[in-house]
Amino acid sequence: MNVLLASSECFPYSKTGGLADMVAALGKALAVDGHKVRIVTPLYRGIKEKHAGVHRTDEIVTVQLDGRIVSGHIWSAEPMENLQILFVDHPEFYDRAALYGEGVRDYPDNAARFIFLSKAVAYLARTLPEPPEVVHVHDWQVGLVPLLIQHEALVTGWKKAPATVLTIHNLAYQGVFPFADYQLTNLPNEYYHADGIEFYAQMNCLKAGIVYADIITTVSPRYAREITTELYGCGLDGVLRSRHDRLIGILNGVDYGEWRTVENKFLNFSYSAKDFEGKTKQKAALQAEMGLPVLPDVPLFGTVSRLAEQKGIDILISALEEMLSSNMQFVLLGSGDPAYERGFRTLAERHPDKVAIKIGYDHGLSHRIEAGLDFFLMPSRFEPCGLNQMYSLRYGTIPIVRVTGGLDDSVTDVSEDPEIADGIKFTEYSSRALVKAIRKALVLYEDHQLLKHFRQNAMTVDFSWEHCTHEYEAAFERAIELRHGPKTQP
């Protein structure tokens, strides 16, 4: 099958979160399965300088944005057999310090930047040699692609237009812009209504994908159910309920070629589920790297996270304020809301021997934190899938998670099954409930045999992409059938 993936970010070329990891890992897994895969993504600043093998092609994309003609060169990388990354180069839009905005402000022309990307994807879907049978788009930045393809098929008689699949990584981010920006799509106003792209008198790019894609997926089964409710639907629950027959939840996988405890260039020591000596040494190395006292018998908690309300940072800070009187340490790697950054800085100033933080992102350090911790804190208000809890499991670090979205789908509490328990769960969204979960972790830490049992379960649970790749292949086949009808028997 020829598959075209489209995303605003793709690891290792660009990344702000799990979207980049998922798209890259899915592309690799599909390629290994024998599919011809191309991923379309912007050529952001620094990509061609930092990554060998990224080269300019003769392909040029030219599209219309309202009354303006905009062009971009296509660059390419071929990291493995059957996988090609196609970078859309337009310096005015993508040669910037960040992907979506700087500080706490989005770039004011994000509508134009990502409508251009969406149009480039639709253009490539029609003009590439070996055109795709399926175009799989990710999140709002390319949410317009299914509509653009459908409209072009209607207007031009494009009989072999590809089927379209939309994956919702986080419904809270929808790409909502003023009606004036709708003119950049050059689409007729017949799509701008309550059952189409219009959303409270504005244009909603993610809603366009939900309405016009052949199949909609989310990144965990529970999240697929949650977003059809008013509590988690972010204003689109009614639209999603109307398309429930095309909505599928597929739990993300983990690229174990990247996230591994043996021969990992980011780790100081290797270890396995049969021998945790390297993990003990990695913990000591992390304590030293973060400037904490190297105390092997003190449980080390931590998190790697965007500092946003979604991630439960408010209840995390409150819980730590209460629990840091206990015998524990905490490390943080993350950035985001300035108020949350100040909150963690205050904790570190008040408890210099117990709290160490690094504001920002460091990919290598994220590996060392995942490996060196005893417990990973992930108290999300909502979590479509989450990957850090899965990384923690592979590294023998016990995740402490709230029961929501993919966190519930991927972590097993002792109350659910003592034999395969690998984490600690709590349900109520409150610092009180999180404090109780941390207290359970402190008790678990003192029971060396039970802790070893949890760690071995964690390291042997399998979230490899081989499992979910087949679910995506089935979703692609169904999308093709919905678009073109059942395959005729020879």
C-alpha angles and dihedrals in degrees: 000000000000109000129184115199120195125196139152089231138026129182130269092017098051134358143167097158148330094321091075093049094048097048093048094047094046091049091052093046093050090048091051088051089059102260121134104241131189124180119203116204137146123276097238124190114293099013098111092043096049101041123061114218097037104126138171119254131201091249117113125187116210121183139159122249106190102302095342129093112220125188135189135184119234119233122192143205127184105200095171143354114299093010126101127172114210114199120201108218119204110140095197089063106029110025093092140120093256140017103245108004146325127260108344094326128094118224107268093229097052090120091060093041095055099033084058090050091049091050090048090054092050090047092051092046088062102036107038118107107255093022117220123263090206132030110202113195128191126215132326098309089075097021092116093063097088090052093045091051093046092049093048091049090053095046101040103030092245094178097180096048109153124253114252132225125187122201116201109210096173123003091198090075109063110155098242115183138169119276089251089070090058087076088069089068092060087215121141118258090248088091093051103089140099093276092047135037098323117106118178092330093313137093115260114196096190091049088055089058093046092051100042107031117101092225131017122204134182128202097252136024094237092051090053088059095041097055092059088065127083091239095061102017097092091215094309099083092105092052091048093048089053089057098038091124089065097041118103130177115215118178113231119247131222126240099232090185086069101030104052137130097218123071092355110158091210095057128078093212138025125226142161142204088270096049122033097176091104091052090054090052091045090054091054091047091051093049089052094045092051093046097249126136109271100242113158094190095054113091112242117215126183151144142218108207153132105262097236135130091251090064095060093246093149094059091040093058091045092049092049091050087060099037102045089083084072126082098274144106131217134201129189135195114182150085140213135096107048090220091058092045089054090048092056093043089054091051091050092049092049095043107030093161093050108033130053124173139183117196110211134033131292116174095201092048090050088061092048092049092049090050099040100048126092093204132021116209117215109159096164122180084215131351122188091201115322122207103201092073089055092047088050092052092053089050093051092248113139112235120220105203142167117242101258139111117327092352089070092044095052107036126066120207122208089245089061099046123346093196096060100024112143106159149023121254134192129183112199115081098231140106087241091061092045091050089054090051091050090051089054088052091053090053091047091051091059092053099074097185094049091046089052089050091053092047094050091049090049095050095047100046108108122227095155119151092244089080100050096036089074090052090054091048089054090048090051092050091050091049090052091049092050091049100042106014129249118324112262116239115244 
